């Protein structure tokens, strides 16, 4: 009837406004002012920004529950991300690229957490090299070279920053390789390539943590650390290739070409970055000063 249709339309309108209540209950519901955007509304969620009406002043209990739920919750959070990244990495990365992101932690944040966990194991401390004295002497005299070397030091003396910088450098290689293979529609853009690479580094970090645990249980496996390292690098690259296969639906023969072409393009980009740094130093610094510059940290 016309009356029933009108009631259904009213209920649907209330649902679209963000309420999970019926129209009848909504009339009797308490009015709220959203603490996030200031919107006045009735219902469980703000229709403008979707914040809960029950949001209150922060307290220790709510903060602890939020941290525990976000970290160890099965439906979302750290545990959920780690489990999926470990046993279905390629499919998880594909889901993330396709928009299923609420359940998973951002790759950079996950990497920071994994590196922090790895530092808890004996011998894995985060010690930094001291800023070279020969570099300090450039301050004020050669400002461009000093700024460049300071940035280089800032990046490569911290594992998290160096991994991030490496992924940024290599991201164009991933995008470019896919486009060279004429995967225009399926090729990642630079941001997608960066996220893929960061998640794969997280996968490798998980393998390192597993190795650290095994070394605590079986100290004798330290004698095979080099072999284990090669196996882990091989495993990560296989996961990388399977991720490319699943996310782009690339044909197998093109995947074989990609497996050989991508490392070459990535190496070329890294060498070009290093060449640009050396070129800048050579242009500003005299030969006698430039000979004392060593870009490798001990």
Backbone torsions as a table, in degrees:
resi	resn	phi	psi	omega
1	UNK	NA	170.1	179.6
2	UNK	-63.5	-37.3	-179.8
3	UNK	-65.5	-44.6	178.8
4	UNK	-63.5	-40.4	179.2
5	UNK	-63.9	-40.2	178.3
6	UNK	-63.9	-41.6	179.3
7	UNK	-64.5	-41.8	178.7
8	UNK	-64.1	-39.8	178.9
9	UNK	-65.0	-38.7	178.2
10	UNK	-64.6	-41.8	179.1
11	UNK	-64.9	-43.2	179.0
12	UNK	-62.7	-38.0	178.8
13	UNK	-65.0	-40.4	178.8
14	UNK	-66.2	-37.2	178.3
15	UNK	-65.7	-39.9	178.7
16	UNK	-67.3	-26.4	177.9
17	UNK	-76.0	-3.4	175.5
18	UNK	104.8	4.5	-179.2
19	UNK	-92.5	141.1	175.1
20	UNK	-104.0	21.6	-179.3
21	UNK	-112.4	161.6	175.3
22	UNK	-75.6	165.1	-179.4
23	UNK	-62.5	-37.1	-179.2
24	UNK	-65.9	-48.4	179.1
25	UNK	-66.6	-30.3	-177.8
26	UNK	-64.3	-35.5	179.0
27	UNK	-64.6	-29.5	-178.1
28	UNK	-94.9	-5.8	-175.0
29	UNK	-72.4	155.1	179.0
30	UNK	-71.9	143.2	179.0
31	UNK	-84.5	137.0	-177.5
32	UNK	-121.5	155.7	170.1
33	UNK	-117.1	118.6	-176.9
34	UNK	-62.9	127.4	179.7
35	UNK	-73.5	-15.7	-177.4
36	UNK	-89.2	-47.1	-175.1
37	UNK	-121.3	-4.8	176.5
38	UNK	82.8	6.9	-179.2
39	UNK	-73.7	136.1	175.1
40	UNK	-90.2	130.8	-174.4
41	UNK	-157.3	167.8	171.8
42	UNK	-120.5	140.7	-179.9
43	UNK	128.1	-168.4	-175.8
44	UNK	-91.7	-25.3	-176.3
45	UNK	-132.0	147.8	175.2
46	UNK	-68.8	128.8	-178.4
47	UNK	-70.9	-13.6	-177.0
48	UNK	-93.6	-48.1	-175.8
49	UNK	-118.0	-3.1	175.2
50	UNK	70.9	15.5	175.4
51	UNK	-74.4	147.0	-178.5
52	UNK	-65.4	143.3	175.1
53	UNK	-68.6	-24.4	-178.0
54	UNK	-81.4	2.8	179.7
55	UNK	-61.0	127.1	-177.8
56	UNK	-127.1	-174.6	177.3
57	UNK	-63.3	142.1	-178.8
58	UNK	-61.8	140.8	172.5
59	UNK	-143.6	165.5	-174.0
60	UNK	-62.8	-38.4	-178.0
61	UNK	-64.0	-48.7	-179.5
62	UNK	-64.7	-38.6	179.5
63	UNK	-64.3	-43.1	179.8
64	UNK	-64.7	-43.2	178.8
65	UNK	-63.4	-38.0	179.6
66	UNK	-66.4	-43.1	-179.9
67	UNK	-64.9	-45.2	-179.2
68	UNK	-63.9	-43.4	-178.9
69	UNK	-66.1	-41.8	-177.6
70	UNK	-72.1	-30.9	-176.4
71	UNK	-84.8	-45.9	-171.9
72	UNK	-111.9	2.6	-179.8
73	UNK	-62.8	139.3	-177.6
74	UNK	-74.4	-35.1	-176.6
75	UNK	-76.8	-21.5	178.6
76	UNK	-162.7	158.6	177.4
77	UNK	113.9	-167.9	-172.2
78	UNK	-63.8	-51.3	-177.0
79	UNK	-60.2	-44.8	180.0
80	UNK	-61.6	-42.5	-179.8
81	UNK	-66.4	-44.6	-178.4
82	UNK	-63.8	-43.6	-178.8
83	UNK	-63.1	-45.8	-179.2
84	UNK	-68.2	-38.0	179.3
85	UNK	-68.0	-28.5	-177.5
86	UNK	-79.5	-46.2	-172.6
87	UNK	-100.8	-12.9	176.0
88	UNK	-145.2	57.7	-172.8
89	UNK	-60.9	-45.4	-176.7
90	UNK	-64.1	-43.0	-179.0
91	UNK	-69.6	-36.5	178.0
92	UNK	-64.5	-43.8	178.8
93	UNK	-64.4	-38.4	177.0
94	UNK	-62.9	-43.8	177.9
95	UNK	-60.2	-41.9	-178.9
96	UNK	-64.1	-42.9	179.1
97	UNK	-65.9	-30.6	-178.7
98	UNK	-83.3	0.3	174.0
99	UNK	112.0	-5.3	178.5
100	UNK	-83.8	80.8	-168.7
101	UNK	-115.2	-14.1	-177.2
102	UNK	-63.5	-36.3	-174.6
103	UNK	-76.4	-14.9	-170.5
104	UNK	-117.3	150.9	175.4
105	UNK	-81.1	143.6	176.4
106	UNK	-56.3	142.8	-173.8
107	UNK	-61.4	-36.9	-179.1
108	UNK	-67.2	-43.2	177.4
109	UNK	-64.0	-40.1	177.8
110	UNK	-62.9	-40.5	179.4
111	UNK	-63.4	-42.3	178.5
112	UNK	-61.2	-41.7	179.0
113	UNK	-64.1	-44.4	-178.4
114	UNK	-66.2	-39.9	177.9
115	UNK	-65.5	-38.9	177.7
116	UNK	-63.1	-39.8	177.3
117	UNK	-64.8	-40.9	-179.1
118	UNK	-64.0	-33.5	179.7
119	UNK	-69.3	-14.2	178.8
120	UNK	-73.4	-19.5	-178.2
121	UNK	-79.3	148.9	-178.7
122	UNK	-59.2	134.4	177.2
123	UNK	86.7	-5.8	-178.9
124	UNK	-105.4	50.3	-179.5
125	UNK	-82.2	159.4	-175.7
126	UNK	-99.6	66.7	-179.3
127	UNK	-84.9	141.0	-178.8
128	UNK	-107.0	149.3	171.3
129	UNK	-75.0	150.2	176.6
130	UNK	-75.9	146.0	179.1
131	UNK	-60.8	123.3	-175.0
132	UNK	-56.6	137.2	-178.8
133	UNK	-64.1	-35.8	179.6
134	UNK	-65.5	-26.0	177.2
135	UNK	-76.5	-38.0	-178.5
136	UNK	-61.5	-30.5	-178.8
137	UNK	-68.8	-14.3	-179.0
138	UNK	-81.2	-16.0	-174.9
139	UNK	-62.2	129.4	179.6
140	UNK	86.5	-26.7	-178.7
141	UNK	-95.6	-46.1	179.3
142	UNK	-125.8	80.0	-171.3
143	UNK	-63.6	-38.2	-177.8
144	UNK	-66.4	-47.7	180.0
145	UNK	-64.1	-40.0	179.7
146	UNK	-63.8	-43.7	179.0
147	UNK	-63.8	-41.9	-179.8
148	UNK	-64.2	-44.8	179.7
149	UNK	-69.2	-33.4	176.3
150	UNK	-64.4	-41.3	176.6
151	UNK	-64.9	-42.3	178.0
152	UNK	-59.0	-43.5	178.7
153	UNK	-64.9	-43.0	-178.8
154	UNK	-61.4	-36.8	-178.1
155	UNK	-75.3	-51.2	-165.9
156	UNK	-89.1	-1.9	175.1
157	UNK	-97.9	4.7	175.5
158	UNK	-130.9	127.0	-174.0
159	UNK	-62.5	-42.0	-178.6
160	UNK	-64.0	-45.1	-179.6
161	UNK	-67.4	-38.5	-179.0
162	UNK	-66.7	-38.9	177.5
163	UNK	-65.5	-42.9	179.1
164	UNK	-62.3	-43.8	179.9
165	UNK	-64.6	-40.0	178.2
166	UNK	-62.9	-43.8	179.7
167	UNK	-64.8	-36.8	177.4
168	UNK	-64.1	-41.3	179.6
169	UNK	-66.3	-38.2	-173.1
170	UNK	-85.9	-17.9	-179.0
171	UNK	-55.0	-43.9	176.4
172	UNK	-60.9	-30.4	178.5
173	UNK	-65.9	-39.6	179.1
174	UNK	-66.8	-48.7	179.0
175	UNK	-62.7	-44.3	-178.1
176	UNK	-65.4	-39.4	-180.0
177	UNK	-63.2	-42.3	179.3
178	UNK	-64.9	-36.0	179.3
179	UNK	-74.0	-34.2	176.0
180	UNK	-61.3	-35.9	178.2
181	UNK	-80.6	11.5	175.9
182	UNK	62.7	38.9	171.9
183	UNK	-102.8	62.5	-172.6
184	UNK	-63.0	-49.7	-177.5
185	UNK	-73.6	-35.5	-177.3
186	UNK	-88.9	-10.1	-176.6
187	UNK	-67.5	144.8	177.5
188	UNK	-74.2	146.6	165.8
189	UNK	-81.5	179.2	-173.6
190	UNK	-63.8	-38.6	179.7
191	UNK	-66.6	-42.3	177.9
192	UNK	-64.4	-40.8	177.8
193	UNK	-61.3	-41.4	179.4
194	UNK	-62.1	-43.9	-179.8
195	UNK	-66.7	-39.3	177.7
196	UNK	-60.8	-47.3	-178.4
197	UNK	-65.0	-39.7	179.9
198	UNK	-65.9	-41.1	177.4
199	UNK	-64.3	-36.5	178.4
200	UNK	-68.7	-36.0	174.3
201	UNK	-65.1	-37.2	175.0
202	UNK	-61.5	-40.0	177.2
203	UNK	-61.5	-42.1	178.0
204	UNK	-65.7	-38.3	177.6
205	UNK	-63.3	-35.7	176.0
206	UNK	-63.4	-40.8	177.9
207	UNK	-63.5	-37.5	178.5
208	UNK	-64.8	-41.8	178.8
209	UNK	-63.7	-40.6	177.1
210	UNK	-61.9	-41.1	177.5
211	UNK	-62.3	-41.3	179.3
212	UNK	-62.6	-39.4	178.3
213	UNK	-64.8	-43.3	179.5
214	UNK	-64.9	-33.7	178.1
215	UNK	-67.7	-32.5	175.9
216	UNK	-68.7	-35.6	-178.8
217	UNK	-81.8	-42.2	-178.5
218	UNK	-124.3	85.5	-177.3
219	UNK	-58.6	-23.4	-175.9
220	UNK	-68.0	-17.5	-177.6
221	UNK	-73.1	-8.0	175.3
222	UNK	-61.5	-25.8	178.6
223	UNK	-67.1	-18.9	-178.6
224	UNK	-113.0	24.7	-174.8
225	UNK	-61.7	-39.7	179.9
226	UNK	-64.4	-44.3	179.3
227	UNK	-64.3	-42.4	179.0
228	UNK	-62.9	-39.4	178.7
229	UNK	-61.7	-42.6	177.6
230	UNK	-63.2	-39.9	179.2
231	UNK	-63.7	-41.4	-179.1
232	UNK	-67.3	-40.9	177.6
233	UNK	-63.5	-41.6	176.5
234	UNK	-62.7	-41.6	178.9
235	UNK	-63.4	-42.1	179.8
236	UNK	-64.0	-40.1	-179.2
237	UNK	-69.1	-34.8	175.4
238	UNK	-64.7	-42.2	176.6
239	UNK	-62.6	-38.8	177.4
240	UNK	-60.3	-45.8	179.7
241	UNK	-65.9	-39.4	178.0
242	UNK	-67.1	-33.8	176.5
243	UNK	-64.1	-43.3	177.4
244	UNK	-62.1	-42.1	-179.4
245	UNK	-62.6	-46.2	-174.7
246	UNK	-76.1	-37.9	-176.0
247	UNK	-77.1	-29.1	-176.2
248	UNK	-111.0	-10.6	-176.4
249	UNK	57.0	37.5	-179.5
250	UNK	-69.5	146.5	177.9
251	UNK	-71.3	154.7	-172.5
252	UNK	-62.7	-40.2	-177.8
253	UNK	-67.7	-33.9	176.0
254	UNK	-71.1	-30.8	177.3
255	UNK	-65.7	-38.3	177.1
256	UNK	-63.2	-43.2	177.5
257	UNK	-62.5	-42.1	179.4
258	UNK	-60.0	-40.5	-177.1
259	UNK	-60.0	-31.1	179.3
260	UNK	-94.1	-31.3	-174.7
261	UNK	-78.9	-39.8	-176.6
262	UNK	-60.1	-48.4	179.1
263	UNK	-59.8	-34.0	-179.8
264	UNK	-66.6	-47.0	-179.9
265	UNK	-65.2	-40.1	178.4
266	UNK	-62.1	-43.0	178.9
267	UNK	-63.7	-39.3	178.6
268	UNK	-62.4	-43.3	179.8
269	UNK	-63.4	-43.7	179.2
270	UNK	-62.0	-43.0	179.3
271	UNK	-65.2	-36.4	178.0
272	UNK	-65.8	-39.4	177.3
273	UNK	-63.5	-46.1	178.6
274	UNK	-62.4	-40.5	179.4
275	UNK	-63.8	-39.1	178.7
276	UNK	-63.8	-40.0	178.4
277	UNK	-64.2	-46.9	179.9
278	UNK	-62.9	-37.9	-179.5
279	UNK	-64.2	-43.8	178.4
280	UNK	-61.7	-43.1	179.5
281	UNK	-63.9	-40.3	-179.8
282	UNK	-68.0	-31.6	-179.2
283	UNK	-72.7	-34.6	-175.2
284	UNK	-97.8	-35.3	-172.6
285	UNK	-92.9	140.5	170.8
286	UNK	-64.3	157.6	-177.4
287	UNK	-58.7	-39.5	-177.9
288	UNK	-64.2	-35.0	179.4
289	UNK	-79.7	-40.7	-176.3
290	UNK	-65.0	-28.4	179.7
291	UNK	-66.5	-20.7	-179.0
292	UNK	-90.7	-1.9	-179.2
293	UNK	-85.6	126.1	177.9
294	UNK	-126.0	116.0	-177.0
295	UNK	-82.0	-4.1	-178.3
296	UNK	-99.9	127.4	178.9
297	UNK	-91.9	141.1	177.8
298	UNK	-88.8	NA	NA
